[in-house]
Amino acid sequence: MHRLWSDTLQRLSPYTPGEQAQNSDIIKLNTNEHALAPSPGAVSAGEDLDVERLRRYPDPASRLLTEAIAKANNVSPDQVLVTNGSDELLAFAWMAFLSDTDKVPAVPAMSYTFYPVWARLFGQGLHEVPMHSDLSIDVEALMSWDGPVVFPNPNAPTGLSLPLEMIEELVAHDANRLVLIDEAYFGFGATSAVSLINQYDNLLITRSFSKSHALAGLRVGYGLANANLVEGLSRVKDSFNSYPVDAYAQCVATAAISDSVWFAESSATIKENRTELTAGLTQLGFYVLTSQANFVLASHPEHTGVAVTEYLKTQNILVRSWSSYDLLPWVRITVGTKDQQACLLSALSEYLKG
Ligand SMILES: Cc1ncc(COP(=O)(O)O)c(C=O)c1O
């Protein structure tokens, strides 16, 4: 703390990202990066980028990328806004729609831990809706909340997803409140709500290239919504940073989203590996939630998530756990390559013997 810190600054409690180990010997299954390399077409588009595009400012509206995203999602370009990672889009959404209303947004109690950080940053409270006992989202409770709602689908860190009919019921329930669906983990089995955006102007979907397109290092995210919501988000963007997405990122992400073959094949591999990981963990005595994301949440009757994480770290394997009461039993493991998963399962098997 410093005497020059503002009241807002003193009030903040920043998000702590998962450890980013630089050592290449480490098996990194802690921050849900995609297990495979990104689309080769995207990589070579980046390599071929004309240096003139680096000398100049990038297109502030990321037009080519916006059009490619619109085409891939069967929507029109004015229903898309591209940002520097989906975290930035979520922050814009908080500023645009969730901060100065007298209605506090509701989120599931077990959810993305960045939401409470934005709620503090933008001076608005947050209503946490308890989970069902099976850790699924209590949609009825969200439905009866008199204010905006925000939740990931599939949810993080549970990996559980909601069916489209339930989401539509929630969106249709009250046209005067925003429903923000964070689809950071789309592409691994859950049904997207994108088909609803033409019908409901209170629905905002946020997406990321970090997980589904194996481009976490690129920092590209986007929003899909009715053109009026997109215009609102654009106004925030242009009041904050007109060029959030650099020329390299626009070029690589445009090639990545256009490579539907890579997307289909690599998503199929992740689903296959997830099935193997789930089976291996179950065989070792873990209880594993049915995930539609590129990670699984597992618990063991005799060991906390923190204990499992600490042991695996001694074996150069990183996974994620939490010390908060409701998450204490759980360990979250990113779906890896088959080799990485074999190492993980063999280390866990040794641990459980000891
Ligand atoms: C639920 C959820 N939403 C959003 C994000 C942010 O993703 P991005 O890398 O696009 O900022 C994450 C990242 O882990 C996440 O888990």
The ligand as an ORCA input file, in Angstrom:
! r2SCAN-3c Opt
* xyz 0 1
  C     -14.173    -19.388    -17.725
  C     -13.099    -18.565    -18.361
  N     -13.436    -17.444    -19.001
  C     -12.509    -16.676    -19.592
  C     -11.171    -17.001    -19.559
  C     -10.179    -16.073    -20.196
  O      -9.678    -16.538    -21.385
  P      -8.746    -15.650    -22.305
  O      -7.467    -16.378    -22.398
  O      -9.460    -15.547    -23.617
  O      -8.593    -14.280    -21.671
  C     -10.772    -18.155    -18.897
  C      -9.341    -18.508    -18.831
  O      -8.896    -19.397    -18.185
  C     -11.761    -18.968    -18.283
  O     -11.418    -20.074    -17.619
*
